[in-house]
């Protein structure tokens, strides 16, 4: 898997901090505790970010929200899509993208086909798929004139 660049600042500051606390502590049990905490933090962060959050984002939308999303996507009213209904599972914060309406018919049909493709995959659409649709909408709207 390798080290992701997002963890680089954490690694740069964590290693000197670990060395500082390890030298500062006098007794052997405290040194063992420092080592265990230093090992536990990256494991916890990996589990939380890569397992728990990914599991939340792979959950399907509720039936009501899926019908609302379909209405917005088929009638091309992208700016009415509320972020807390469609982009994040309940209990998760999400900074919503600023969705813009697409004026080009070709782009509108592309988004409609993308939604149908995701929906036909297994009959439900997940938060991650909705997020990828919103990214496509923003990319297409950025280059429309």
Backbone as JSON, one array per atom type, in Angstrom:
{
  "sequence": "XXXXXXXXXXXXXXXXXXXXXXXXXXXXXXXXXXXXXXXXXXXXXXXXXXXXXXXXXXXXXXXXXXXXXXXXXXXXXXXXXXXXXXXXXXXXXXXXXXXXXXXXXXXXXXXXXXXXXXXXXXXXXXXXXXXXXXXXXXXXXXXXX",
  "N": [[0.82, -1.19, 0.0], [1.91, 1.28, 0.79], [3.13, 4.52, 1.91], [0.92, 7.12, 2.31], [0.83, 10.47, 1.09], [-0.59, 12.23, 2.63], [-0.21, 11.48, 5.22], [2.35, 12.25, 5.76], [3.07, 14.8, 7.11], [2.16, 14.12, 9.67], [3.85, 11.98, 10.29], [6.34, 13.27, 10.24], [6.15, 15.0, 12.45], [5.41, 13.24, 14.46], [7.43, 11.33, 14.95], [9.75, 12.78, 16.05], [8.41, 13.72, 18.36], [7.73, 11.34, 19.65], [10.32, 10.38, 20.21], [11.2, 12.4, 21.93], [9.39, 12.16, 24.16], [9.98, 9.55, 24.89], [12.62, 9.7, 25.78], [12.29, 11.46, 27.86], [10.8, 10.13, 29.79], [11.29, 8.2, 32.74], [10.97, 5.63, 34.04], [10.74, 2.09, 33.27], [8.13, 0.85, 32.81], [6.64, 3.11, 32.05], [7.94, 3.84, 29.71], [7.31, 1.65, 28.12], [4.56, 2.08, 27.94], [4.52, 4.47, 26.46], [5.56, 3.54, 24.04], [3.58, 1.67, 23.32], [1.35, 3.37, 23.0], [2.29, 4.91, 20.89], [2.3, 2.99, 18.9], [-0.38, 2.28, 18.83], [-1.86, 4.55, 17.97], [-1.47, 5.05, 15.06], [-2.6, 2.63, 14.14], [-5.24, 2.81, 15.05], [-6.07, 5.15, 13.64], [-5.81, 4.27, 10.99], [-7.71, 2.18, 10.97], [-10.05, 3.63, 11.56], [-10.23, 5.56, 9.44], [-9.89, 4.08, 7.01], [-11.43, 1.75, 7.2], [-13.85, 2.03, 8.82], [-15.01, 4.55, 7.94], [-15.05, 4.12, 5.15], [-16.81, 1.99, 5.07], [-19.14, 3.25, 5.95], [-19.59, 5.02, 3.81], [-20.17, 3.28, 1.79], [-22.71, 2.5, 2.22], [-26.13, 2.16, 1.17], [-28.38, 4.74, -0.03], [-31.37, 5.85, 1.64], [-34.69, 4.78, 0.7], [-36.5, 6.9, 0.27], [-34.8, 9.14, 0.02], [-33.41, 8.32, -2.21], [-35.39, 8.4, -4.17], [-35.95, 11.15, -4.15], [-33.47, 12.13, -5.01], [-33.4, 11.03, -7.56], [-35.49, 12.45, -8.75], [-34.41, 15.06, -8.72], [-32.15, 14.7, -10.32], [-33.22, 13.8, -12.76], [-34.82, 15.9, -13.52], [-33.02, 17.85, -13.74], [-32.3, 19.64, -11.65], [-29.98, 20.41, -10.02], [-28.99, 22.1, -8.06], [-30.74, 21.94, -5.98], [-30.2, 19.74, -4.53], [-29.69, 18.53, -1.39], [-26.98, 18.51, 0.82], [-26.85, 17.07, 3.25], [-28.7, 15.08, 2.99], [-27.88, 13.45, 0.89], [-25.08, 13.16, 0.52], [-23.63, 12.25, 2.69], [-23.56, 9.7, 5.18], [-25.98, 9.26, 7.88], [-25.19, 11.1, 10.8], [-22.6, 11.77, 10.07], [-20.41, 14.39, 9.3], [-20.22, 16.51, 6.46], [-18.7, 18.45, 4.08], [-20.46, 20.15, 1.87], [-20.49, 20.05, -1.72], [-20.65, 22.85, -3.94], [-23.18, 22.77, -5.93], [-23.94, 23.26, -9.33], [-26.35, 24.25, -11.76], [-26.71, 22.48, -14.79], [-26.59, 23.63, -18.07], [-26.23, 22.74, -20.63], [-27.61, 20.4, -22.79], [-26.48, 17.98, -23.55], [-24.67, 17.45, -21.48], [-26.5, 17.23, -19.37], [-27.88, 14.91, -20.1], [-25.8, 13.12, -19.96], [-25.26, 13.03, -17.18], [-27.68, 11.99, -16.33], [-27.58, 9.44, -17.54], [-25.34, 8.44, -16.21], [-26.3, 8.29, -13.59], [-28.34, 6.37, -13.95], [-26.78, 4.22, -14.73], [-25.29, 3.73, -12.37], [-27.43, 3.09, -10.7], [-28.53, 0.83, -11.92], [-26.62, -0.99, -11.41], [-26.88, -2.38, -8.92], [-29.42, -1.81, -8.08], [-29.6, 0.0, -6.03], [-28.26, 3.09, -4.84], [-25.2, 4.32, -3.61], [-23.67, 6.4, -1.03], [-21.1, 7.06, -1.82], [-21.23, 6.81, -4.6], [-23.06, 8.82, -5.2], [-21.55, 10.98, -4.43], [-19.52, 10.85, -6.36], [-21.04, 11.42, -8.62], [-21.75, 14.07, -8.04], [-19.25, 15.28, -8.22], [-18.74, 14.95, -10.93], [-20.82, 16.55, -11.95], [-20.0, 19.08, -11.06], [-17.55, 19.29, -12.41], [-18.39, 19.26, -15.1], [-20.04, 21.54, -15.13], [-18.23, 23.54, -14.63], [-16.85, 23.91, -17.0], [-18.77, 24.68, -18.78], [-20.31, 27.03, -20.99]],
  "CA": [[0.0, 0.0, 0.0], [2.8, 2.43, 0.82], [2.77, 5.65, 2.76], [0.24, 8.17, 1.58], [1.43, 11.77, 1.38], [-1.36, 12.95, 3.64], [0.33, 11.11, 6.53], [3.73, 12.73, 5.88], [3.25, 15.74, 8.23], [1.99, 13.38, 10.92], [5.08, 11.21, 10.53], [7.43, 14.21, 10.52], [6.02, 15.51, 13.81], [5.2, 12.16, 15.43], [8.68, 10.65, 15.3], [10.49, 13.55, 17.07], [7.64, 13.76, 19.6], [7.92, 10.04, 20.28], [11.69, 10.33, 20.74], [11.25, 13.32, 23.07], [8.71, 11.57, 25.31], [10.67, 8.33, 25.29], [13.81, 10.1, 26.55], [11.85, 12.21, 29.04], [10.25, 9.2, 30.78], [12.37, 7.54, 33.47], [10.77, 4.22, 34.39], [10.52, 1.17, 32.16], [6.71, 0.72, 32.46], [6.18, 4.31, 31.33], [8.49, 3.76, 28.35], [6.48, 0.67, 27.41], [3.29, 2.74, 27.66], [4.75, 5.41, 25.36], [5.71, 2.74, 22.82], [2.26, 1.12, 22.97], [0.51, 4.47, 22.48], [2.82, 5.27, 19.56], [1.88, 1.95, 17.96], [-1.84, 2.23, 18.77], [-2.45, 5.7, 17.26], [-1.62, 4.81, 13.62], [-3.54, 1.53, 13.89], [-6.59, 3.37, 15.23], [-6.37, 6.05, 12.52], [-6.0, 3.45, 9.79], [-8.99, 1.49, 11.08], [-11.15, 4.6, 11.49], [-10.33, 6.18, 8.12], [-9.97, 3.17, 5.87], [-12.42, 0.69, 7.37], [-15.13, 2.54, 9.32], [-15.55, 5.58, 7.05], [-15.35, 3.5, 3.86], [-18.02, 1.2, 5.26], [-20.28, 4.18, 5.98], [-19.83, 5.58, 2.48], [-20.68, 2.26, 0.88], [-24.11, 2.22, 2.55], [-27.06, 2.74, 0.19], [-29.3, 5.78, 0.41], [-32.72, 5.37, 1.96], [-35.57, 4.77, -0.48], [-37.05, 8.25, 0.07], [-33.73, 10.0, -0.51], [-33.09, 7.86, -3.56], [-36.44, 8.93, -5.05], [-35.72, 12.6, -4.25], [-32.29, 12.32, -5.85], [-33.79, 10.72, -8.94], [-36.28, 13.58, -9.23], [-33.51, 16.18, -8.98], [-31.25, 14.4, -11.43], [-33.95, 13.67, -14.03], [-35.35, 17.22, -13.89], [-31.83, 18.71, -13.85], [-32.3, 20.67, -10.62], [-28.87, 19.95, -9.19], [-28.74, 22.98, -6.92], [-31.67, 21.64, -4.91], [-29.75, 18.55, -3.81], [-29.18, 18.91, -0.07], [-25.82, 17.68, 1.12], [-27.03, 16.17, 4.39], [-29.54, 13.95, 2.59], [-27.36, 12.63, -0.18], [-23.63, 13.03, 0.39], [-22.98, 11.64, 3.86], [-24.46, 8.89, 6.0], [-26.43, 9.94, 9.09], [-24.2, 11.21, 11.85], [-21.3, 12.17, 9.55], [-20.36, 15.73, 8.72], [-19.69, 16.52, 5.11], [-18.73, 19.77, 3.46], [-21.12, 19.87, 0.59], [-20.02, 20.79, -2.88], [-21.59, 23.82, -4.48], [-23.64, 22.22, -7.2], [-24.45, 24.25, -10.28], [-27.23, 23.66, -12.77], [-26.11, 22.3, -16.11], [-27.44, 24.18, -19.13], [-26.0, 21.98, -21.85], [-28.45, 19.19, -22.81], [-25.6, 16.81, -23.64], [-24.18, 17.21, -20.13], [-27.63, 16.76, -18.57], [-28.14, 13.52, -20.46], [-24.67, 12.33, -19.45], [-25.48, 12.83, -15.75], [-28.82, 11.07, -16.21], [-27.08, 8.1, -17.88], [-24.45, 8.02, -15.13], [-27.16, 7.89, -12.47], [-29.0, 5.11, -14.31], [-25.75, 3.18, -14.7], [-25.04, 3.39, -10.96], [-28.64, 2.49, -10.15], [-28.71, -0.5, -12.5], [-25.57, -1.88, -10.92], [-27.49, -3.28, -7.93], [-30.75, -1.32, -7.7], [-29.49, 1.05, -5.03], [-27.12, 3.97, -5.06], [-24.53, 4.56, -2.34], [-23.19, 7.76, -0.81], [-19.88, 7.25, -2.61], [-21.63, 7.01, -5.99], [-23.65, 10.16, -5.28], [-20.43, 11.91, -4.37], [-18.85, 10.88, -7.67], [-21.93, 12.14, -9.54], [-21.63, 15.51, -7.77], [-17.97, 15.72, -8.76], [-18.94, 15.06, -12.39], [-21.65, 17.73, -12.21], [-19.16, 20.27, -10.89], [-16.57, 19.34, -13.5], [-19.07, 19.65, -16.33], [-20.53, 22.92, -15.01], [-17.08, 24.45, -14.64], [-16.42, 24.18, -18.37], [-19.88, 25.13, -19.63], [-20.35, 28.47, -21.27]],
  "C": [[0.87, 1.25, 0.0], [2.29, 3.52, 1.74], [2.1, 6.71, 1.9], [0.82, 9.52, 2.0], [0.68, 12.54, 2.45], [-0.84, 12.64, 5.06], [1.73, 11.65, 6.76], [3.91, 13.77, 7.0], [3.09, 15.06, 9.59], [3.26, 12.62, 11.28], [6.23, 12.14, 10.91], [7.35, 14.73, 11.95], [5.91, 14.4, 14.85], [6.51, 11.52, 15.87], [9.51, 11.48, 16.29], [9.74, 13.64, 18.41], [7.79, 12.45, 20.37], [9.3, 9.95, 20.92], [11.81, 11.21, 21.98], [10.61, 12.69, 24.3], [9.41, 10.31, 25.8], [11.9, 8.66, 26.14], [13.43, 10.78, 27.86], [11.38, 11.27, 30.16], [11.38, 8.39, 31.41], [12.16, 6.04, 33.64], [10.45, 3.37, 33.16], [9.03, 0.99, 31.83], [6.16, 1.92, 31.69], [6.71, 4.31, 29.9], [7.7, 2.76, 27.51], [5.14, 1.29, 27.03], [3.43, 3.72, 26.49], [4.86, 4.66, 24.03], [4.36, 2.18, 22.38], [1.32, 2.18, 22.41], [0.98, 4.87, 21.09], [2.44, 4.24, 18.51], [0.37, 1.99, 17.76], [-2.45, 3.37, 17.95], [-2.54, 5.45, 15.76], [-2.58, 3.67, 13.29], [-4.97, 2.02, 14.02], [-6.97, 4.26, 14.05], [-6.6, 5.28, 11.23], [-7.36, 2.76, 9.84], [-10.14, 2.47, 10.89], [-11.33, 5.14, 10.08], [-10.59, 5.18, 7.01], [-11.03, 2.1, 6.01], [-13.78, 1.28, 7.74], [-15.77, 3.55, 8.36], [-15.89, 4.99, 5.68], [-16.6, 2.64, 3.95], [-19.25, 2.09, 5.29], [-20.61, 4.68, 4.58], [-20.34, 4.55, 1.49], [-22.11, 1.85, 1.22], [-25.02, 2.83, 1.48], [-27.9, 3.85, 0.81], [-30.62, 5.15, 0.8], [-33.59, 5.5, 0.71], [-36.11, 6.17, -0.78], [-36.01, 9.19, -0.54], [-33.34, 9.6, -1.93], [-34.12, 8.38, -4.56], [-36.29, 10.44, -5.23], [-34.55, 12.88, -5.19], [-32.62, 12.07, -7.31], [-34.59, 11.87, -9.54], [-35.37, 14.76, -9.59], [-32.63, 15.92, -10.2], [-31.98, 14.29, -12.76], [-34.56, 14.99, -14.47], [-34.25, 18.28, -13.91], [-31.85, 19.88, -12.87], [-31.22, 20.32, -9.6], [-28.66, 20.81, -7.96], [-29.7, 22.73, -5.77], [-31.27, 20.4, -4.11], [-29.12, 18.99, -2.49], [-28.08, 17.95, 0.35], [-26.08, 16.68, 2.24], [-27.93, 14.99, 4.06], [-28.8, 12.97, 1.7], [-25.86, 12.34, -0.14], [-22.94, 12.38, 1.58], [-24.0, 10.82, 4.64], [-24.89, 9.65, 7.25], [-25.35, 9.95, 10.16], [-22.82, 11.63, 11.38], [-21.4, 13.58, 9.01], [-19.77, 15.64, 7.33], [-19.78, 17.93, 4.59], [-19.28, 19.6, 2.07], [-20.5, 20.65, -0.55], [-21.07, 21.79, -3.31], [-21.99, 23.31, -5.86], [-24.23, 23.32, -8.06], [-25.36, 23.54, -11.27], [-26.5, 23.58, -14.1], [-27.08, 22.81, -17.17], [-27.33, 23.38, -20.42], [-26.77, 20.66, -21.79], [-27.6, 17.92, -22.85], [-25.06, 16.44, -22.26], [-25.29, 16.69, -19.21], [-27.91, 15.28, -18.84], [-27.02, 12.61, -19.95], [-24.85, 12.03, -17.96], [-26.63, 11.86, -15.52], [-28.38, 9.63, -16.5], [-26.16, 7.56, -16.78], [-25.25, 7.55, -13.92], [-27.82, 6.55, -12.75], [-28.0, 3.96, -14.28], [-25.45, 2.75, -13.27], [-26.23, 2.66, -10.35], [-28.83, 1.07, -10.67], [-27.65, -1.49, -12.04], [-26.13, -2.88, -9.91], [-28.85, -2.81, -7.45], [-30.74, -0.24, -6.64], [-28.25, 1.87, -5.34], [-26.52, 4.31, -3.7], [-24.08, 6.01, -2.24], [-21.95, 8.05, -1.66], [-20.23, 7.51, -4.07], [-22.28, 8.38, -6.18], [-22.55, 11.21, -5.25], [-19.7, 11.99, -5.7], [-19.71, 11.57, -8.72], [-21.8, 13.65, -9.31], [-20.32, 16.07, -8.29], [-18.07, 15.89, -10.27], [-19.76, 16.29, -12.74], [-20.81, 18.99, -12.11], [-18.13, 20.4, -12.0], [-17.21, 19.8, -14.8], [-19.52, 21.11, -16.28], [-19.39, 23.93, -15.08], [-16.71, 24.85, -16.06], [-17.56, 24.53, -19.32], [-19.79, 26.62, -19.85], [-21.75, 28.9, -21.58]]
}
